[in-house]
Amino acid sequence: MTHKRKSVIVIGSGAGGAMAAKELQSKYDVTVLEEGRAFHPFAVPMEPLAKLRKTGLFLDERMIQILFPNMKVQKTSDMVLVHGKGIGGTTTLATGNAIRYDKDLKAIGINLDDTFQQLYEELPVTTAHQRYWNPITRKMFDIFSEMDLNPMATPKFLYTDKCTSCGNCAVGCKYGAKWDSRVLLTEAMTNGAVCITGCKVTHIEIRNNAAVTVHTITNGIRKSYTADLIVLAAGGMGTPQILASSGIVCKPTLFVDPVLCVAAPFENAKQNRQISMPFISQQNGFILSPYMDWLSFFFNKAWRYPMQNLVSVMIKLADEEQGGIYNHAVQKKLTVKDYSVLQDGVALSKEILLRMGVNQKDIFLGTINAGHPGGMLPFTEKENKTFHHQCLPENLYIADATILPHAMGNPPMLTIMALAKCIADTIKTIL
């Protein structure tokens, strides 16, 4: 007698959702619900767009959505928030950093050593991009070293032989050099998973401590889906909204890992033609890395220089966990401590630029922006074995940045995938 396979719904196709779908499809019938549609790299050449800056057309960062529908932009009083919408989630817009950062998870008893090792064997993680570094990047690396900032080449999800050093990592790689979670989703679908795009989840119906129905709107039509188990991986902003609409209140502990770039004119730097974040320096509460900030370049008037004549250092902050998402609006302000730590980063960045030979008076700042929301239902020691929050129905799991215990101030993609893989393994033992 043939036993019917149990069913799983995965909401979201980013780092966590795609990994969960790939891992679960071997045992279950998996359906992925994705609000966005197919991802397409930014198609408009940067150089002609740069010439249009003088016209004053670029008034607001949210205008980028007109040209690039896969990038969604929101604004708060303090910063610009960016995330991806489409197959692959924000992994398609990330710069492909494969950084392991799990010290906060280890602190609550979650050991991912074996899982990370498996991911290193399965995914194209490499630092071989160093051979493509241009002279300015190498000079900056040497200055970081001279200042005892301990720079390390950034592990990248990268097919190195396909990389052309176009510098467009953050707007989608049209050469297929940058790996993203669409690869995992394709593998899941090859093995039988189904992905429904343009499918916005409105809420999950919960009865008798069970998630019984996922309610959606697809092309203006309301549809509902049922499954034996649901994995919610709609991202650090999407997941809390779905939970709230389903009657589950998250915590006011939102973090976003804000980014602030410190820049200066530098003749023929060509940082715009360099792989993004080629190396990083871990500091107390933030990281530093070379980075061409396209958002600031197009919408911040201080960034008036030609793109090839700019050099920029990124500060990525591990912000204090406070704020939330209410009625689809983000309420998030940086704290006094956040601004203090940012100033420490600014001081270091200025010193780096001065050592490169720029003039103090020519240094300027970018726009504070962020793209790593999470932490509104963080794991604690109570979840270090079950990977399941007690406030959730028994058959509902979360597999995205929502469950991270603290702000990382680091790219979270690899860590989220490691968590999602462990969550999938846990599900296999109980369902």
C-alpha positions in Angstrom: 0.0 0.0 0.0 1.4 3.4 -1.0 1.4 6.0 1.7 0.6 9.6 0.7 3.5 12.0 1.3 2.8 14.7 3.8 2.7 18.3 2.5 4.6 21.4 3.4 4.1 25.0 2.5 7.1 27.3 2.5 6.3 31.0 2.4 9.2 32.9 0.7 12.0 31.9 -1.6 15.0 33.8 -0.1 17.9 32.3 1.8 15.8 30.5 4.4 12.8 29.6 2.3 14.7 28.2 -0.6 17.0 26.2 1.6 14.1 24.8 3.5 12.3 23.9 0.3 15.3 22.1 -1.1 15.9 20.2 2.1 12.3 19.2 2.6 11.3 18.2 -0.9 13.2 14.9 -0.6 10.6 13.7 1.9 7.5 15.9 1.5 5.4 17.5 -1.2 6.5 21.1 -1.0 4.7 24.2 -2.3 6.6 27.5 -2.2 4.5 30.7 -2.1 6.4 33.7 -3.3 4.9 37.2 -3.3 7.2 38.5 -6.0 7.9 37.2 -9.5 11.0 36.2 -11.5 14.1 38.3 -10.8 15.9 40.2 -13.5 19.2 42.0 -13.0 19.1 45.8 -13.3 19.1 46.3 -17.1 19.9 50.0 -17.4 23.6 50.8 -17.8 24.9 52.8 -14.8 27.0 55.4 -16.9 24.0 56.9 -18.8 22.0 57.0 -15.6 24.9 58.8 -13.8 24.8 61.6 -16.4 21.1 62.2 -15.6 21.9 63.1 -12.0 22.5 66.7 -13.0 18.9 67.0 -14.2 17.6 66.7 -10.7 15.3 63.8 -11.6 16.5 61.6 -8.8 14.6 63.1 -5.9 13.8 60.2 -3.7 15.3 56.8 -3.2 12.0 55.1 -3.7 12.1 56.1 -7.3 14.5 53.2 -8.0 11.5 50.9 -7.9 10.3 52.4 -11.2 13.3 51.1 -13.0 14.0 48.1 -10.8 10.8 46.5 -9.5 12.6 43.8 -7.7 14.1 46.3 -5.3 11.6 47.6 -2.7 12.5 50.8 -0.7 10.9 52.2 2.4 12.0 55.3 4.4 12.0 56.0 8.1 13.1 59.3 9.8 16.6 57.9 10.2 17.3 55.8 7.1 16.4 54.1 3.9 15.3 50.4 4.1 15.9 48.2 1.1 14.9 44.6 0.4 14.3 42.3 -2.5 10.9 41.2 -3.8 10.9 38.2 -6.2 12.2 34.7 -6.7 15.4 34.5 -4.5 14.3 37.3 -2.2 17.0 39.6 -1.1 19.8 37.1 -2.0 19.6 38.4 -5.6 20.5 41.9 -4.4 23.0 40.9 -1.7 26.7 41.2 -2.6 27.1 37.4 -2.3 28.9 37.4 1.1 29.3 34.0 2.6 30.3 35.1 6.1 29.8 32.7 9.0 28.5 34.7 12.0 26.9 32.5 14.7 28.4 33.5 18.0 25.1 34.7 19.3 23.5 31.4 18.3 26.4 29.5 20.1 25.8 31.6 23.2 22.3 30.1 23.5 23.4 26.6 22.8 22.9 26.2 19.0 25.9 24.6 17.4 26.0 24.8 13.7 29.5 23.6 13.1 28.5 20.5 11.1 25.9 22.3 9.1 28.3 25.1 8.0 30.7 22.4 6.9 28.0 20.8 4.8 27.2 24.2 3.2 30.9 24.8 2.4 31.0 21.5 0.6 27.7 22.1 -1.3 27.9 25.8 -2.2 30.4 27.8 -4.3 32.1 29.6 -1.4 35.5 31.2 -2.4 38.0 33.9 -1.8 39.6 33.4 -5.2 38.2 36.8 -6.3 41.4 38.4 -4.8 43.1 37.9 -8.1 40.7 40.4 -9.6 41.3 43.2 -7.1 42.4 46.4 -8.7 45.3 48.6 -7.4 43.1 50.8 -5.2 41.5 47.8 -3.4 45.0 46.3 -2.8 46.2 49.6 -1.5 43.2 49.9 0.8 43.8 46.4 2.1 47.4 47.3 2.9 46.3 50.4 4.8 43.8 48.4 6.8 46.6 46.0 7.7 49.0 48.9 8.7 46.3 50.2 11.0 45.9 46.7 12.7 42.3 46.4 11.5 42.9 42.8 10.5 41.2 42.8 7.1 40.2 39.4 5.6 39.2 38.6 2.1 35.4 38.1 2.1 34.2 34.6 1.3 31.8 34.9 -1.6 29.1 32.9 -3.1 30.8 33.1 -6.5 31.6 31.3 -9.7 34.9 33.1 -10.1 35.5 32.2 -13.7 32.3 34.0 -14.7 33.1 37.3 -12.8 33.9 40.3 -15.0 34.4 42.8 -12.1 31.5 44.9 -13.4 30.8 46.1 -9.9 27.0 45.5 -10.1 26.8 42.8 -7.5 24.1 44.7 -5.5 21.7 45.1 -8.5 21.8 41.5 -9.8 24.6 39.7 -11.7 23.7 39.4 -15.4 26.7 37.1 -16.0 25.6 34.4 -13.6 28.8 34.8 -11.5 27.1 35.5 -8.2 25.3 32.5 -6.7 21.9 33.2 -5.0 19.1 31.1 -3.5 17.3 30.7 -6.9 19.7 27.8 -7.4 18.3 26.0 -4.3 14.7 26.7 -5.4 15.5 25.3 -8.9 16.8 22.1 -7.3 13.7 21.8 -5.2 11.5 22.2 -8.2 13.5 19.8 -10.3 12.7 17.2 -7.6 9.0 18.0 -7.6 8.4 21.2 -5.6 5.9 23.7 -6.9 6.5 27.4 -6.7 3.6 29.9 -7.1 4.7 33.4 -7.8 2.7 36.7 -7.4 1.2 35.1 -4.3 0.9 37.4 -1.4 0.1 35.7 1.9 -2.3 37.8 4.0 -2.6 35.6 7.1 -2.4 32.1 8.4 -5.6 30.7 10.0 -4.9 29.1 13.3 -7.3 26.7 15.2 -6.6 24.4 18.2 -2.9 25.3 18.2 -2.5 24.3 14.5 -1.9 26.4 11.4 -4.7 25.0 9.2 -4.9 27.4 6.2 -2.7 29.9 4.4 -4.8 32.7 2.9 -3.4 34.5 -0.1 -4.1 37.0 -2.8 -2.9 36.0 -6.3 -3.6 38.4 -9.2 -6.4 40.0 -7.2 -8.0 36.6 -6.5 -8.2 35.2 -2.9 -7.0 31.7 -2.6 -6.3 29.4 0.3 -3.8 26.5 0.8 -3.6 23.8 3.3 -0.7 21.6 4.4 0.5 19.4 7.2 3.3 21.9 8.1 4.1 25.5 7.3 7.6 27.1 7.1 7.4 30.9 7.3 10.4 32.5 5.6 9.0 35.8 4.2 12.0 37.8 5.6 12.7 40.0 8.6 10.0 42.4 7.5 7.5 40.1 5.8 7.3 37.4 8.5 6.3 39.6 11.4 3.6 41.2 9.3 2.1 37.8 8.5 2.3 36.7 12.1 0.6 39.9 13.3 -2.2 39.4 10.8 -2.5 35.9 12.1 -2.9 36.9 15.7 0.7 36.3 16.8 2.4 39.4 18.2 6.2 39.6 17.7 8.6 41.5 20.0 9.6 45.2 19.5 13.2 44.0 18.9 13.8 44.9 15.3 17.3 45.3 14.0 18.3 46.3 10.5 22.2 46.4 10.4 22.4 50.0 9.1 25.1 51.0 6.6 26.8 54.3 6.3 29.5 55.0 3.7 32.4 57.5 4.1 33.7 58.6 0.7 36.0 61.0 -1.1 37.0 61.9 -4.6 39.9 59.8 -5.8 41.0 60.0 -9.5 40.6 56.8 -11.5 39.8 54.7 -8.4 37.4 52.6 -10.4 35.8 51.2 -7.3 32.6 51.1 -9.4 34.3 48.3 -11.4 35.3 46.2 -8.4 33.6 43.3 -6.7 31.5 44.7 -3.8 32.9 44.3 -0.3 36.1 42.4 -1.4 37.4 42.3 2.2 36.0 43.1 5.6 37.4 44.2 9.0 35.5 43.1 12.1 35.4 45.9 14.7 33.6 46.3 18.0 29.9 46.6 17.0 30.5 47.1 13.3 32.4 46.0 10.2 34.4 48.1 7.7 34.6 47.2 4.0 35.3 48.9 0.6 31.9 49.5 -1.0 30.4 51.6 -3.8 27.1 52.8 -2.4 24.8 53.1 -5.5 21.9 54.5 -3.4 24.0 57.4 -2.1 25.6 57.9 -5.5 22.3 58.5 -7.3 20.3 60.2 -4.5 22.7 62.0 -2.2 23.9 65.3 -3.6 27.3 65.1 -1.9 28.1 62.2 -4.2 28.4 64.5 -7.2 31.7 63.1 -8.5 32.0 60.7 -11.5 31.5 57.1 -10.3 35.0 56.1 -11.4 36.5 58.9 -9.4 35.1 57.9 -6.0 36.5 55.8 -3.2 34.2 54.7 -0.3 34.4 52.7 3.0 31.3 51.1 4.3 30.4 50.9 8.0 27.8 48.2 8.7 26.5 48.6 12.3 25.0 46.0 14.7 22.3 48.3 15.9 20.4 48.0 19.1 17.3 45.8 18.9 14.4 48.1 19.3 11.5 49.0 17.0 9.0 47.0 15.0 6.7 46.7 12.0 3.1 47.7 12.6 0.3 47.9 10.1 2.9 47.3 7.3 4.9 50.4 8.4 8.4 50.2 9.9 9.0 52.0 13.1 12.7 52.1 13.7 15.0 54.8 15.0 18.7 54.6 15.7 19.6 55.1 19.3 22.2 57.4 21.0 24.5 54.3 21.3 24.0 53.5 17.6 25.1 57.0 16.5 28.0 56.8 18.9 29.2 53.5 17.4 28.7 54.9 13.9 30.9 57.9 14.8 33.6 55.5 15.8 33.3 53.9 12.4 33.4 57.3 10.6 36.6 58.2 12.5 38.3 55.0 11.4 37.1 55.4 7.8 38.3 58.9 7.6 41.7 57.8 8.8 41.8 55.1 6.1 41.0 57.7 3.4 43.5 60.2 4.7 46.2 57.5 4.5 45.2 56.9 1.0 46.0 60.5 0.2 42.6 62.3 0.1 42.1 65.7 1.6 40.2 66.0 4.9 38.0 68.7 3.5 36.9 66.5 0.6 35.5 63.6 2.7 31.7 63.3 2.8 29.1 60.8 4.1 26.5 58.8 2.4 22.9 58.1 3.2 22.2 55.7 6.0 20.5 52.6 4.6 19.8 49.1 5.7 18.8 45.8 4.2 19.1 43.1 7.0 15.9 43.3 9.1 15.3 40.7 11.7 15.1 39.7 15.3 11.4 40.2 16.1 10.9 36.7 17.3 14.4 35.8 18.4 15.5 32.3 19.5 16.5 31.8 23.1 17.9 28.9 25.0 14.3 27.5 25.1 14.5 26.9 21.3 18.0 25.5 21.0 16.9 22.0 20.5 13.4 22.3 19.0 14.1 25.3 16.7 10.4 26.1 17.4 8.9 29.0 19.3 6.4 28.1 22.0 4.2 31.0 20.9 3.7 29.4 17.4 1.3 26.6 16.5 3.0 23.2 16.6 3.1 22.9 12.8 4.4 26.4 12.1 8.2 27.1 11.9 10.1 30.3 11.0 13.3 30.1 8.9 14.5 33.6 8.3 16.2 36.5 10.1 13.2 36.9 12.4 14.7 34.3 14.7 18.2 35.6 14.9 18.9 36.5 18.6 20.8 39.8 18.0 21.8 42.2 15.3 24.8 40.8 13.5 26.3 43.8 11.8 27.4 41.3 9.3 25.9 39.7 6.1 23.4 37.1 7.4 22.9 35.0 4.3 25.0 32.0 5.1 23.9 31.9 8.8 20.2 32.0 7.8 20.8 29.1 5.4 22.5 27.1 8.1 19.6 27.7 10.5 17.1 26.8 7.8 18.9 23.6 7.0 18.8 22.6 10.7 15.1 23.5 11.0 14.4 21.3 7.9 16.4 18.4 9.5 14.4 18.9 12.7 11.1 18.8 10.8 12.1 15.5 9.1 12.4 13.9 12.5 8.9 14.8 13.7 6.7 14.8 10.7 
